[in-house]
Amino acid sequence: MLNLLRMDIRRLFRRKMLYVLLIVMSAVMLSMLCLSDPGNLTIASVLGVMDGVSMDNFTSAASGLGLTYTLICIFLSFIVCDDFSTGFAKNIFTVHARKRDYISSKIICTMAASGILMLVSTIEAVGFCVISGIEVGSIGGILIFLAEKWLVSAAFAAAILFISLLSRNKGIGFLFACLLGTGGLVMGIAGGLEAFHIPFVSQITSWTIYGASTKATLSFQAGNLLHMIAATVVWTAVYSFLSRIVLRAKDI
């Protein structure tokens, strides 16, 4: 496991894709902020703090730290698809026979990439607020928000890993990365539930991966943190289990 993880971390920093994603994230975030009126912005809106699943939060999912989920999902999907299209996966499983090690290593590696992207995004957001005269507020609150958003990265990674192992197609991986990261898939489900007048829609969607990610705030709330931890653990375990089934059923 450790040897495989070291290899994946080394590949992470040697790949140009990580640095391309850093540039893309910075360009998108800073361009959106520069085009906005600083008088209408707060540190919460700059960081992309959300409150539940709704179309009103769709733009927040595509900015601030929320943008990272889409980028890391694309990142992991492309890595996994490359592993199998180039035959590198065969080499990996020859040396590291346990498939659960491959799954765990990819999730941890993706969380490392997510941590880097989110940290850079947070620094840029705070820097923009300082330059624009927007009140930053508590640094501790910002760090809490950063940690909570990063935590849910594990579940996003597990979900896109399963989809990528199942399809082994970059196009499908890219599509689901966007649907998962922006919350488009969950919002579509929520809309369908509401159309059939199903009660407790907000409670149901709050337990999705994307829904749990919207619980992160700029202040410590034990209930929200436990909610996010529970959802992350459950979904990470479910998708990791499904990934193991796919690896056993399909040819390497």
C-alpha positions as a printed NumPy array, in Angstrom:
array([[  0.   ,   0.   ,   0.   ],
       [  2.71 ,   2.501,   1.01 ],
       [  4.808,   1.763,  -2.078],
       [  1.795,   2.27 ,  -4.323],
       [  0.872,   5.483,  -2.515],
       [  4.417,   6.825,  -2.838],
       [  4.32 ,   6.075,  -6.558],
       [  0.98 ,   7.853,  -6.99 ],
       [  2.124,  10.908,  -5.004],
       [  5.3  ,  11.076,  -7.087],
       [  3.241,  10.849, -10.287],
       [  0.917,  13.523,  -8.907],
       [  3.662,  16.14 ,  -8.726],
       [  5.324,  15.059, -11.964],
       [  2.154,  15.308, -14.012],
       [  1.559,  18.595, -15.783],
       [ -2.171,  18.198, -15.249],
       [ -2.023,  19.243, -11.588],
       [ -0.356,  22.53 , -12.509],
       [ -2.766,  23.053, -15.411],
       [ -5.682,  22.648, -12.993],
       [ -4.075,  25.163, -10.62 ],
       [ -3.867,  27.683, -13.448],
       [ -7.436,  26.976, -14.601],
       [ -8.817,  27.264, -11.075],
       [ -6.977,  30.525, -10.426],
       [ -7.991,  32.   , -13.78 ],
       [-11.683,  31.122, -13.338],
       [-11.867,  32.261,  -9.735],
       [ -9.977,  35.525, -10.136],
       [-11.762,  36.463, -13.363],
       [-15.163,  35.941, -11.694],
       [-14.095,  38.018,  -8.699],
       [-12.646,  40.825, -10.822],
       [-15.873,  41.043, -12.834],
       [-17.948,  41.293,  -9.651],
       [-18.716,  44.426,  -7.672],
       [-16.634,  44.256,  -4.448],
       [-19.393,  46.167,  -2.696],
       [-21.714,  43.194,  -3.163],
       [-19.192,  40.579,  -2.06 ],
       [-18.418,  39.071,   1.316],
       [-15.754,  36.6  ,   2.35 ],
       [-18.503,  33.939,   2.395],
       [-19.518,  34.588,  -1.209],
       [-15.885,  34.74 ,  -2.341],
       [-15.125,  31.355,  -0.772],
       [-18.374,  29.859,  -2.074],
       [-20.17 ,  29.193,   1.218],
       [-23.534,  27.56 ,   0.474],
       [-26.642,  26.593,   2.391],
       [-28.302,  23.492,   1.034],
       [-29.037,  22.2  ,  -2.46 ],
       [-30.754,  24.761,  -4.683],
       [-30.375,  26.436,  -8.06 ],
       [-29.466,  29.637,  -6.192],
       [-26.249,  27.91 ,  -5.108],
       [-25.283,  26.694,  -8.574],
       [-22.944,  29.635,  -9.212],
       [-21.331,  29.147,  -5.8  ],
       [-20.539,  25.54 ,  -6.763],
       [-18.64 ,  26.815,  -9.791],
       [-16.575,  29.297,  -7.79 ],
       [-14.549,  29.41 ,  -4.614],
       [-13.596,  26.1  ,  -3.054],
       [-16.57 ,  24.365,  -4.684],
       [-14.823,  24.548,  -8.062],
       [-12.161,  22.192,  -6.706],
       [-14.559,  19.245,  -6.601],
       [-15.137,  19.412, -10.347],
       [-11.423,  19.769, -11.068],
       [-10.283,  16.888,  -8.858],
       [-12.965,  14.627, -10.3  ],
       [-11.706,  15.404, -13.819],
       [ -8.14 ,  14.896, -12.603],
       [ -8.786,  11.452, -11.103],
       [-10.94 ,  10.287, -13.998],
       [ -8.225,  11.069, -16.529],
       [ -5.544,   9.36 , -14.411],
       [ -7.569,   6.155, -14.025],
       [ -8.522,   6.046, -17.705],
       [ -4.866,   6.553, -18.663],
       [ -3.813,   3.712, -16.35 ],
       [ -6.021,   1.279, -18.234],
       [ -5.662,   2.653, -21.771],
       [ -1.846,   2.57 , -21.602],
       [ -1.65 ,  -0.804, -19.883],
       [ -0.011,   0.72 , -16.821],
       [ -2.757,  -0.788, -14.645],
       [ -1.474,  -4.274, -15.485],
       [  1.959,  -3.336, -14.181],
       [  0.412,  -1.9  , -11.025],
       [ -1.63 ,  -5.01 , -10.264],
       [  1.302,  -7.284, -11.071],
       [  3.403,  -5.649,  -8.366],
       [  0.543,  -4.596,  -6.065],
       [ -1.987,  -7.412,  -6.315],
       [ -4.509,  -6.065,  -3.817],
       [ -7.158,  -4.033,  -5.588],
       [ -8.197,  -2.28 ,  -2.395],
       [ -4.694,  -0.756,  -2.251],
       [ -5.2  ,   0.737,  -5.719],
       [ -8.534,   2.229,  -4.643],
       [ -7.223,   3.612,  -1.349],
       [ -4.116,   5.05 ,  -2.974],
       [ -6.111,   6.862,  -5.653],
       [ -8.5  ,   8.368,  -3.089],
       [ -5.666,   9.557,  -0.832],
       [ -3.722,  10.936,  -3.792],
       [ -6.798,  12.818,  -4.989],
       [ -7.316,  14.254,  -1.518],
       [ -3.723,  15.507,  -1.608],
       [ -4.414,  17.228,  -4.934],
       [ -7.661,  18.629,  -3.531],
       [ -5.841,  19.993,  -0.497],
       [ -3.341,  21.819,  -2.715],
       [ -6.05 ,  23.323,  -4.926],
       [ -8.218,  24.38 ,  -1.996],
       [ -5.301,  25.927,  -0.119],
       [ -4.258,  27.978,  -3.149],
       [ -7.892,  28.97 ,  -3.752],
       [ -8.271,  30.096,  -0.13 ],
       [ -5.076,  32.168,  -0.247],
       [ -6.245,  33.839,  -3.455],
       [ -9.693,  34.526,  -1.989],
       [ -8.282,  36.089,   1.183],
       [ -5.761,  38.094,  -0.84 ],
       [ -8.519,  39.435,  -3.092],
       [-10.613,  40.429,  -0.079],
       [ -7.704,  42.252,   1.555],
       [ -6.896,  44.158,  -1.654],
       [-10.569,  44.973,  -2.319],
       [-11.283,  46.086,   1.244],
       [-13.691,  43.225,   1.95 ],
       [-13.785,  42.222,   5.597],
       [-12.026,  38.883,   5.99 ],
       [-13.335,  38.065,   9.449],
       [-11.994,  35.155,  11.49 ],
       [ -9.044,  33.255,  10.043],
       [-10.051,  30.365,  12.275],
       [-13.462,  30.293,  10.614],
       [-11.843,  30.209,   7.181],
       [ -9.617,  27.304,   8.241],
       [-12.657,  25.418,   9.557],
       [-14.434,  25.937,   6.236],
       [-11.317,  24.791,   4.351],
       [-10.976,  21.631,   6.464],
       [-14.667,  20.729,   6.116],
       [-14.691,  21.212,   2.345],
       [-11.482,  19.178,   2.03 ],
       [-12.953,  16.338,   4.086],
       [-15.731,  15.688,   1.551],
       [-13.12 ,  15.366,  -1.219],
       [-12.734,  11.709,  -0.228],
       [-16.335,  10.908,  -1.145],
       [-16.125,  12.802,  -4.455],
       [-12.916,  10.9  ,  -5.275],
       [-14.486,   7.531,  -4.436],
       [-17.546,   8.3  ,  -6.588],
       [-15.645,   9.364,  -9.709],
       [-13.183,   6.485,  -9.232],
       [-16.058,   4.003,  -9.439],
       [-17.489,   5.688, -12.543],
       [-14.07 ,   5.787, -14.219],
       [-13.325,   2.129, -13.45 ],
       [-16.751,   1.155, -14.756],
       [-16.602,   3.157, -18.007],
       [-12.839,   3.616, -18.558],
       [-13.812,   6.461, -20.848],
       [-12.516,  10.016, -20.399],
       [-15.582,  11.56 , -22.009],
       [-17.958,   9.846, -19.602],
       [-15.614,  10.616, -16.716],
       [-15.521,  14.299, -17.659],
       [-19.318,  14.455, -17.912],
       [-19.891,  12.896, -14.502],
       [-17.084,  14.979, -12.984],
       [-18.988,  18.107, -13.978],
       [-22.347,  16.71 , -12.842],
       [-20.957,  15.608,  -9.48 ],
       [-18.744,  18.606,  -8.786],
       [-21.284,  21.298,  -9.639],
       [-24.159,  19.474,  -7.987],
       [-26.053,  19.345, -11.284],
       [-26.906,  15.673, -10.76 ],
       [-28.254,  16.252,  -7.245],
       [-30.2  ,  19.329,  -8.329],
       [-31.808,  17.278, -11.096],
       [-32.785,  14.592,  -8.598],
       [-34.135,  17.235,  -6.219],
       [-36.206,  18.745,  -9.022],
       [-37.665,  15.335,  -9.866],
       [-38.562,  14.636,  -6.236],
       [-40.227,  18.016,  -5.904],
       [-42.194,  17.465,  -9.12 ],
       [-43.72 ,  14.345,  -7.57 ],
       [-44.388,  16.261,  -4.339],
       [-42.18 ,  13.921,  -2.331],
       [-41.696,  15.347,   1.179],
       [-38.399,  15.991,   2.954],
       [-36.516,  16.663,  -0.297],
       [-33.978,  18.944,   1.371],
       [-33.303,  16.354,   4.079],
       [-32.819,  13.63 ,   1.477],
       [-30.459,  15.645,  -0.725],
       [-28.45 ,  16.814,   2.294],
       [-27.171,  13.241,   2.63 ],
       [-25.801,  13.138,  -0.905],
       [-22.105,  13.881,  -1.361],
       [-22.774,  17.293,  -2.852],
       [-25.472,  18.034,  -0.289],
       [-23.077,  17.23 ,   2.555],
       [-20.47 ,  19.577,   1.058],
       [-22.914,  22.481,   1.315],
       [-22.975,  22.07 ,   5.109],
       [-19.524,  23.66 ,   5.465],
       [-19.65 ,  27.086,   7.125],
       [-17.286,  29.769,   8.421],
       [-18.003,  28.815,  12.023],
       [-17.728,  25.559,  13.889],
       [-21.037,  23.729,  14.155],
       [-20.74 ,  20.255,  15.635],
       [-23.964,  19.025,  14.033],
       [-22.882,  20.039,  10.536],
       [-19.424,  18.541,  11.006],
       [-20.835,  15.206,  12.178],
       [-23.269,  15.248,   9.251],
       [-20.407,  15.768,   6.799],
       [-18.227,  13.103,   8.419],
       [-21.051,  10.544,   8.394],
       [-21.977,  11.216,   4.753],
       [-18.327,  11.154,   3.682],
       [-17.558,   7.885,   5.46 ],
       [-20.68 ,   6.138,   4.159],
       [-20.347,   7.232,   0.527],
       [-16.595,   6.617,   0.446],
       [-17.144,   3.099,   1.775],
       [-20.023,   2.393,  -0.644],
       [-18.19 ,   3.568,  -3.762],
       [-14.936,   1.898,  -2.704],
       [-16.827,  -1.393,  -2.321],
       [-18.423,  -0.95 ,  -5.756],
       [-15.011,  -0.161,  -7.261],
       [-13.623,  -3.429,  -5.885],
       [-16.518,  -5.323,  -7.477],
       [-15.817,  -3.653, -10.841],
       [-12.108,  -4.448, -10.666],
       [-12.895,  -8.094,  -9.962],
       [-15.517,  -8.358, -12.696],
       [-13.758,  -6.538, -15.541],
       [-10.481,  -7.395, -17.241],
       [ -7.52 ,  -5.352, -16.101]])
